[in-house]
Amino acid sequence: MSALVFEARWHRIQRSREQGFEELSDFLGRYASFGPLVRLGLLRKREEWSEFQRYHGYVPTAKGDQFLLYIPEKELVLVRPGKSAALFNALKLDPAPSAPFKETYTEPTRPQFDAIAEMRANAGRDLWRIHRAEHLVDRLLQGYMDIRAFTKRTGIGDGSLLRAELVRTCERTSDHGLILEPTEDGQRFLEVLDEWELMLVKPGMELPLFERCDPEAASYWCGLP
């Protein structure tokens, strides 16, 4: 079966090249990192693993669609015709080019979406809670991570962020406002939607944030080739 999948995918790549597309790995180069694409919000981790997936489970975001075409049935991501130069220039705007990034570190996002589904189910007719869930879905689809999911995986919570001086306490701006806000240093890693009481890890910054707060625990992942 795998041989048939590989052959079908190869034929699709060949046809796409004739139409002016370029396969993403060919565009980046064999050993290039997906880090810049993720940090720019052009790729995000998919919901679940797939037996024949490529790209370590990353797929284009809505923002990435301007440059990339995703073909789910072939597990292919292609650079659109005429977009190679624009994408190359976009990658130069990587907000954290020196940040550690390991494609295998980030887990599938299904648990986060499942948590949002439970959030919606418990919201009843509370419009604020419904809209909060919708905003969180939108951000996950852009490649962000809910800080609660980050805490669950790493054990790093508010106390660790405060000790690392990445957040500081603040007064609530509304009944639903947060009591923490990112410091100038923390803004490299975190983004807040105060109106919706959401603190999010920026795309591709989970491992750098982990390393900043607990270098010893993160050293295994950061040390991978």
GIQUI-V681609 format. One record per backbone hydrogen bond with DSSP energy under -0.5 kcal/mol. CO is the residue of the C=O (numbers start at 1). NH is the residue of the N-H. If there is no record, write none. Layout:
co-><CO CO>
nh-><NH NH>
//
This chain:
co-><1 2 3 4 5 6 7 8 9 10 11 12 13 14 15 16 16 17 22 23 24 25 29 34 35 36 37 37 38 42 44 46 47 50 54 55 57 59 61 63 64 64 67 69 69 70 71 71 71 72 76 77 78 79 80 83 84 85 86 87 88 89 90 91 94 96 102 102 109 109 110 111 112 113 114 115 116 117 118 119 120 120 123 125 126 127 128 129 130 131 132 133 134 135 136 137 138 139 139 140 145 146 146 147 148 149 150 151 155 157 158 159 160 161 161 162 166 168 174 179 181 183 185 186 186 189 191 192 193 193 194 198 199 200 201 202 205 206 207 208 209 210 214 215 216 218 219 221>
nh-><5 6 7 8 9 10 11 12 13 14 15 16 17 18 19 19 21 20 79 27 28 29 32 38 39 40 42 43 41 61 59 109 110 53 57 58 46 44 65 66 67 68 80 71 78 72 74 75 76 75 71 24 69 22 83 87 88 89 90 91 92 92 93 94 97 99 105 106 112 113 114 115 116 117 118 119 120 121 122 123 123 124 126 127 130 131 132 133 134 135 136 137 138 139 140 141 142 142 144 143 201 149 150 151 152 153 154 155 157 161 162 163 164 166 167 165 183 181 177 170 168 187 188 189 190 202 200 194 196 198 197 193 147 191 145 205 209 210 211 212 213 214 218 219 219 222 223 224>
//
